[in-house]
């Protein structure tokens, strides 16, 4: 029996002691995004859904949650990692970024650098299917599969070659491209609202690239300027890529 685990993260604020200010600037609808994604995931099949909101969403809790899924899931199983919050940039220190900046997820107490995520993807068993959705600024390549970046500036859909040591299959939706902002509102973030609109309470039956195209069109119709990014990686990923989003079959 195929097993599905989802880790859904949303931060409407961060720890002011870690970041300064009052910690509440922007991202007010990110907890609503998580609530909406629970409905999306639940409409597909029986997932084990783990939720981290704001104060719970520390860097350690997020990376521990991903690591726990990596130790649990077997070939053919599914892991969905969803993040809604701020996305940042930090100076690249290992030379793997063409623009000299690492993309980050802004957790409650500190930022998670994309290099940390790259190491976590290597822990998943062969042929585990991973879907990462980043509703944050600078999210085009914050999955940090380096081979995916070759065409990042040319097209919003990338296909990656082999990444040494990675045995899982990964599909990544970034709410925007690197260097772009991801819009957010009190009722939720623009990307996730568009995703839910396309999903239509579970009636969407297309593939991942069709899902991406429909979300892109929905954002454009809403007057948003961000371009959602779609990346994929893995041997035999074509079947996964051309399946219904989040499906456990």
C-alpha positions as CSV (number, residue, x, y, z in Angstrom):
1,X,0.0,0.0,0.0
2,X,1.4,3.4,-1.0
3,X,2.0,5.7,1.9
4,X,1.7,9.5,1.9
5,X,3.1,12.0,4.3
6,X,2.7,15.7,4.1
7,X,4.5,18.4,6.1
8,X,2.7,21.7,5.8
9,X,4.4,24.9,7.1
10,X,3.0,28.4,7.4
11,X,4.3,31.4,9.2
12,X,2.4,34.6,9.7
13,X,5.2,36.1,11.7
14,X,8.8,35.3,12.9
15,X,10.7,35.6,16.2
16,X,11.6,39.3,16.6
17,X,14.5,38.3,18.8
18,X,16.0,36.5,15.8
19,X,15.1,38.9,13.0
20,X,14.5,42.3,14.7
21,X,11.4,44.5,14.4
22,X,8.2,43.1,15.8
23,X,8.4,40.0,13.6
24,X,5.0,40.5,12.1
25,X,5.8,42.2,8.7
26,X,3.9,40.6,5.9
27,X,2.8,37.0,5.4
28,X,-0.4,37.5,7.4
29,X,-2.3,34.9,5.3
30,X,0.2,32.1,5.5
31,X,-1.6,30.1,8.2
32,X,-4.7,30.3,6.0
33,X,-2.6,28.8,3.2
34,X,-1.8,25.8,5.3
35,X,-5.5,25.3,6.1
36,X,-6.3,25.5,2.3
37,X,-3.5,22.9,1.5
38,X,-4.9,20.5,4.1
39,X,-8.1,20.5,2.1
40,X,-6.2,20.0,-1.2
41,X,-4.1,17.1,0.2
42,X,-7.1,15.5,2.0
43,X,-9.1,15.4,-1.2
44,X,-6.6,13.1,-3.0
45,X,-6.1,10.3,-0.5
46,X,-5.2,9.3,3.0
47,X,-2.1,11.3,3.9
48,X,-0.5,11.6,7.3
49,X,-0.6,15.4,7.6
50,X,1.8,17.2,9.9
51,X,1.3,20.9,10.4
52,X,3.7,23.6,11.7
53,X,2.4,27.1,12.1
54,X,4.4,30.2,13.0
55,X,5.9,29.5,16.5
56,X,6.0,25.8,15.9
57,X,7.8,26.3,12.5
58,X,11.3,26.5,13.8
59,X,14.2,25.5,11.5
60,X,14.8,22.4,13.6
61,X,11.2,21.3,13.5
62,X,11.0,21.7,9.7
63,X,14.2,19.9,8.9
64,X,13.4,17.2,11.5
65,X,10.0,16.7,9.9
66,X,11.6,16.2,6.5
67,X,14.3,13.9,7.9
68,X,11.6,11.8,9.6
69,X,9.8,11.4,6.4
70,X,13.0,10.3,4.6
71,X,13.6,7.6,7.2
72,X,10.0,6.4,7.0
73,X,9.0,6.3,3.3
74,X,9.8,3.5,0.9
75,X,9.9,3.2,-2.9
76,X,6.8,4.5,-4.5
77,X,5.6,6.4,-1.4
78,X,4.9,10.1,-1.5
79,X,6.1,13.1,0.5
80,X,4.6,16.6,0.1
81,X,6.5,19.5,1.7
82,X,4.6,22.8,1.5
83,X,6.0,26.1,2.8
84,X,4.3,29.5,3.0
85,X,6.2,32.4,4.4
86,X,9.1,34.7,3.7
87,X,11.8,33.6,1.3
88,X,15.3,35.2,1.7
89,X,18.8,35.4,0.3
90,X,22.1,34.8,1.9
91,X,25.6,35.1,0.5
92,X,26.7,31.8,-1.1
93,X,29.7,30.3,0.7
94,X,30.3,27.1,-1.3
95,X,30.3,28.5,-4.8
96,X,27.3,26.5,-6.1
97,X,25.2,29.6,-6.9
98,X,25.6,31.4,-10.2
99,X,24.2,34.6,-8.7
100,X,26.3,34.2,-5.5
101,X,23.3,33.9,-3.2
102,X,21.7,31.0,-1.6
103,X,17.9,31.0,-1.4
104,X,16.3,30.5,2.0
105,X,13.1,29.6,3.8
106,X,12.6,31.9,6.7
107,X,11.7,29.7,9.6
108,X,10.4,31.1,12.9
109,X,13.9,31.3,14.6
110,X,16.4,31.3,11.7
111,X,16.7,30.8,8.0
112,X,17.0,27.4,6.3
113,X,19.5,27.6,3.5
114,X,18.7,25.7,0.3
115,X,22.0,23.7,0.8
116,X,20.5,22.2,3.9
117,X,17.4,21.0,1.9
118,X,19.7,19.6,-0.8
119,X,21.3,17.3,1.8
120,X,17.9,16.2,3.1
121,X,16.7,15.1,-0.4
122,X,19.7,12.7,-0.5
123,X,18.3,10.8,2.5
124,X,15.2,9.6,0.8
125,X,15.0,6.0,-0.5
126,X,15.1,5.2,-4.2
127,X,11.9,6.1,-6.1
128,X,10.2,7.9,-3.3
129,X,8.2,10.7,-4.9
130,X,8.7,14.2,-3.4
131,X,6.6,17.3,-4.2
132,X,7.9,20.5,-2.7
133,X,5.8,23.7,-3.0
134,X,7.4,27.0,-1.9
135,X,5.0,29.9,-1.6
136,X,7.7,32.4,-0.9
137,X,9.9,35.1,-2.5
138,X,13.0,33.9,-4.4
139,X,11.6,30.4,-4.6
140,X,12.5,29.4,-8.1
141,X,15.4,27.1,-7.1
142,X,15.1,26.9,-3.3
143,X,14.9,23.2,-3.6
144,X,18.6,23.5,-4.5
145,X,18.9,20.7,-7.0
146,X,21.9,22.4,-8.7
147,X,21.4,20.6,-12.0
148,X,18.0,22.1,-12.4
149,X,19.4,25.6,-12.7
150,X,20.9,25.3,-16.2
151,X,17.8,26.7,-17.9
152,X,16.3,28.7,-15.0
153,X,16.6,32.0,-16.7
154,X,15.3,30.7,-20.0
155,X,12.1,28.9,-19.1
156,X,9.8,28.4,-16.1
157,X,9.9,24.7,-16.6
158,X,13.2,22.8,-16.1
159,X,14.2,19.2,-16.4
160,X,17.2,18.1,-14.5
161,X,19.9,15.5,-15.2
162,X,21.3,13.1,-12.6
163,X,22.2,14.6,-9.3
164,X,24.9,12.5,-7.5
165,X,23.7,10.7,-4.5
166,X,20.0,11.5,-5.0
167,X,17.8,8.5,-5.5
168,X,14.3,9.9,-5.0
169,X,12.2,11.7,-7.6
170,X,11.4,15.4,-6.9
171,X,9.0,17.9,-8.4
172,X,9.2,21.4,-7.2
173,X,6.8,24.3,-7.5
174,X,8.2,27.7,-6.7
175,X,5.6,30.4,-6.4
176,X,7.9,32.7,-8.3
177,X,11.3,32.8,-9.9
178,X,14.5,33.6,-8.1
179,X,14.7,37.4,-7.7
180,X,10.9,37.8,-7.8
181,X,8.5,38.5,-5.0
182,X,5.6,36.3,-4.1
183,X,2.5,38.2,-3.3
184,X,0.5,37.6,-0.2
185,X,-2.7,38.9,1.3
186,X,-4.7,38.5,4.5
187,X,-6.8,35.7,3.1
188,X,-3.8,33.8,1.8
189,X,-0.9,34.0,-0.6
190,X,-1.5,34.6,-4.3
191,X,0.2,31.4,-5.5
192,X,-1.7,29.1,-3.1
193,X,-5.0,30.9,-3.8
194,X,-4.4,30.3,-7.5
195,X,-3.5,26.7,-6.8
196,X,-6.8,26.2,-4.9
197,X,-8.8,27.9,-7.7
198,X,-7.3,25.5,-10.2
199,X,-7.7,22.5,-8.0
200,X,-11.5,23.2,-7.7
201,X,-12.1,21.0,-4.6
202,X,-10.4,18.0,-6.2
203,X,-11.9,18.2,-9.7
204,X,-8.6,18.9,-11.4
205,X,-7.5,15.8,-13.2
206,X,-4.5,17.0,-15.3
207,X,-0.8,16.4,-14.9
208,X,1.9,18.4,-13.0
209,X,2.9,20.5,-16.1
210,X,-0.8,21.2,-16.8
211,X,-1.3,22.2,-13.1
212,X,1.7,24.6,-13.4
213,X,0.3,26.1,-16.6
214,X,-3.1,26.6,-15.1
215,X,-1.7,28.2,-11.9
216,X,0.4,30.5,-14.0
217,X,-2.7,31.5,-16.0
218,X,-4.7,32.1,-12.9
219,X,-2.0,34.3,-11.4
220,X,-1.9,36.3,-14.6
221,X,-5.7,36.7,-14.6
222,X,-5.5,37.9,-11.0
223,X,-3.1,40.7,-12.1
224,X,0.0,39.2,-10.4
225,X,3.4,39.6,-12.0
226,X,5.1,36.6,-10.4
227,X,6.0,33.6,-12.6
228,X,5.6,30.2,-10.9
229,X,8.6,27.9,-11.5
230,X,8.4,24.1,-12.1
231,X,11.4,21.9,-11.7
232,X,11.7,18.1,-11.8
233,X,14.4,15.6,-11.2
234,X,14.9,11.9,-11.1
235,X,15.4,8.7,-13.1
236,X,12.1,7.5,-14.3
237,X,10.5,10.8,-13.3
238,X,8.4,11.0,-16.5
239,X,5.6,8.9,-15.1
240,X,5.5,10.9,-11.9
241,X,5.7,14.2,-13.8
242,X,2.7,13.2,-16.0
243,X,0.5,11.9,-13.2
244,X,-2.2,13.7,-11.3
245,X,-0.8,16.1,-8.7
246,X,-0.5,14.6,-5.2
247,X,-1.9,11.2,-6.3
248,X,-0.9,8.2,-4.2
249,X,-1.6,5.7,-7.0
